[in-house]
């Protein structure tokens, strides 16, 4: 078995459309990397983007929840004053 400088990696099998295979081969050639390296880079970039996107959604929903809860407390205070 030939020696390589890369660390041992798990083997996975995927089914890709013809267009995805064409794009993968093209990017591999263009970047001068193996197809698996191209997939790793693409997955890493997508993962990082999803983390940033999800964080933005959580922050927006937290701010929206706080704004709505403050508004609801004011309504409760006003309604309590009317009943009493």
C-alpha positions in Angstrom: 0.0 0.0 0.0 1.5 3.4 -0.9 2.3 5.8 1.8 0.5 9.2 1.7 0.8 12.4 3.7 -2.9 12.6 4.4 -4.6 11.3 7.5 -6.8 8.2 7.2 -10.3 9.2 6.3 -13.6 7.3 6.3 -15.0 6.1 3.0 -18.5 7.3 2.0 -20.6 6.7 -1.0 -23.0 9.2 -2.5 -25.3 9.3 -5.5 -25.0 12.5 -7.4 -26.8 13.8 -10.4 -25.0 14.0 -13.7 -24.8 17.8 -13.4 -23.4 17.5 -9.9 -20.7 15.1 -11.1 -19.9 17.4 -14.0 -19.6 20.4 -11.6 -17.5 18.3 -9.2 -15.1 17.2 -11.9 -14.9 20.8 -13.3 -14.1 22.3 -9.9 -11.6 19.6 -9.1 -9.8 20.3 -12.3 -10.0 24.1 -11.9 -8.9 24.1 -8.2 -6.2 21.5 -8.7 -7.6 19.4 -5.9 -9.1 15.9 -5.6 -12.9 15.5 -5.8 -13.0 14.6 -2.2 -11.1 17.8 -1.3 -13.6 19.9 -3.3 -16.5 18.2 -1.5 -14.8 18.9 1.9 -14.3 22.6 1.1 -17.8 23.0 -0.2 -19.3 21.2 2.9 -17.2 23.3 5.3 -18.3 26.5 3.6 -22.0 25.5 3.7 -21.7 24.4 7.3 -20.1 27.7 8.4 -22.8 29.7 6.5 -25.6 27.7 8.1 -24.2 28.4 11.5 -24.1 32.1 10.8 -27.6 32.0 9.3 -29.1 30.1 12.2 -27.5 32.4 14.7 -29.0 35.4 13.0 -32.4 33.7 13.1 -32.1 32.9 16.8 -31.1 36.5 17.6 -34.0 37.9 15.5 -36.6 35.6 17.2 -35.3 36.4 20.7 -35.5 40.1 20.0 -39.0 39.7 18.5 -40.1 37.6 21.5 -38.8 40.2 24.0 -40.6 43.0 22.1 -43.8 41.1 22.1 -43.6 40.1 25.8 -43.0 43.7 26.8 -46.0 44.8 24.7 -48.2 42.1 26.3 -47.2 43.1 29.8 -48.2 46.7 29.1 -51.6 45.5 27.8 -52.1 43.3 30.9 -51.3 46.3 33.2 -53.8 48.5 31.3 -56.5 45.8 31.5 -55.9 45.2 35.2 -56.4 48.9 35.8 -59.7 48.8 34.0 -61.0 45.8 36.0 -60.0 47.2 39.4 
